[in-house]
């Protein structure tokens, strides 16, 4: 098993793909299996991100975040719906990724039920979600 302790620059041409779920990327320490079958143990000073490069003495690995089911809400043209969406996600402290055309959030049943109930249109698809879990906050 390879133990990966450091990050390297963004352009290692011989890196081996290391597929990993988003929730594992939130951690500093985790285990995974690279695309060539190598088992690796990760121990970093800070959590890694999608497309980061990690290395051992002998080889390098590139993190490839696995797609997951996400909720996609198209950015609305009407200000009242935009305010409703912002209020809803902020009030529930739901981590989101805001893109030019849409807002993405983790897919879970109570979220989709709530969106239907309050009239926010959404769709479900497989995608890479680039957001961190909700962090400590104070009111």
N, C-alpha and C positions, 0 to 999 in steps of 0.2 A: 504494500500500500504506500502510495506517495503522500508525503505530508507537504502541503503548500503553505508557505508562510509569508510570501511577499507578492506584490503586484509588479508588473513590468509595463512598459510602454504600449501604446495602442497598435503597434504594427509588427507583430511576430508572425512571420510567414509560415512557420512550421507548427503552429499551435494546434493542439488536439481539442476538439469541441467537448465542452463539459456542460451537458444539459442540466438545468436546475430549476426548480419551482420558485416562484416569486417569494413565497413565505420562507423558504430556506435562505434566500438572499438577505432577509432581514437579520439573520444571525451572523455572528463572527465565526462561530464554529459549527461545521456540519460535514457530513460525508456524502460522497456522490460517486457515480460511475461514469467515466468519460466514454466518448463514442468508440474508442478502441478497446473498451472493456476494462481499462485500468481503474482500480478503486483508488479514490483519493480522500484524504482527510484535510479539511480546511481549518486553519487557525490563523486568523488575521487580526490586526489591531482595530479594524473597523469593518463593517459589513461591505461586501463586494457589490458590484452592479452588473447589469446585463452588459455584455461585451468587454468586461474587464479581462485582462490577461494575468494569469497566475503562473508561477514557475517553481520547479524543483531544480536540483543541480543538473539533471539530465534532460528535461523537456519542459515545454510550456503548454498551458491549457487556456482556452478562451471560453469564458462563461457564455452560454447561450440560454437565455431564459425561455422556459417552456410556455407556449401559449396556453391560455385558460379561457373558460367561459366568462365573458364580461357583459355588463349592461351598458348599452350605448344610448345616450340621449343627445339628439341633434341640438345644436345651439339654436335657440328660438330667436325669431325676429321681433316678437312682441316683448316689450319690457316687463309687463306684468308676469308672464310665464317665466322669463329669465329670473326675476326676483323670487318667484315661488320655488324654482329649482335651487337657487342659491340658499334660500332660507332653509329648505328641506334638508339638503345635504349638510349644511353648517349646523343646524339644530341637532341633527342625529350624529354629528362628528364622524361622518363617513368619509374615508380617504378617497379622493378622486384624482384622475388625471384629466387635465383640460387640454384639448387639442384645438386646432383651428376650426374644425367643423363639428366637434362633439365633445361631450363629457363622458368619460369611461369610469366605471366603478365595478367592484367585485360583484359577481352574481350570487345572490342568496335569496331564498324564497320570500322572506319577510320584506325585503326591499322591493321586489317586483310587485308583491301584493299591495304595498303602500303606494307605489307609483301609480298603479291602476286605480286605486281608491281615490287619490287626490287629483287624478287627471293629467299626469305627466307622461307623454308618449315615450316609449323606449323600445329597443330591440336587443336581442341577445346574439352574440357572435363570439368566435374564438379570436383572441388577439393577445398581444403582449401588454400587460398593465404595468405601467411605470409609476407606482406610487408607494409610499411607505405606510406602515400602519399608523393609526392615530397615536400621536405622542402625548406626553404629559401636558396638561393645560390647567389654567386657573381661571376662574370666573370672577 
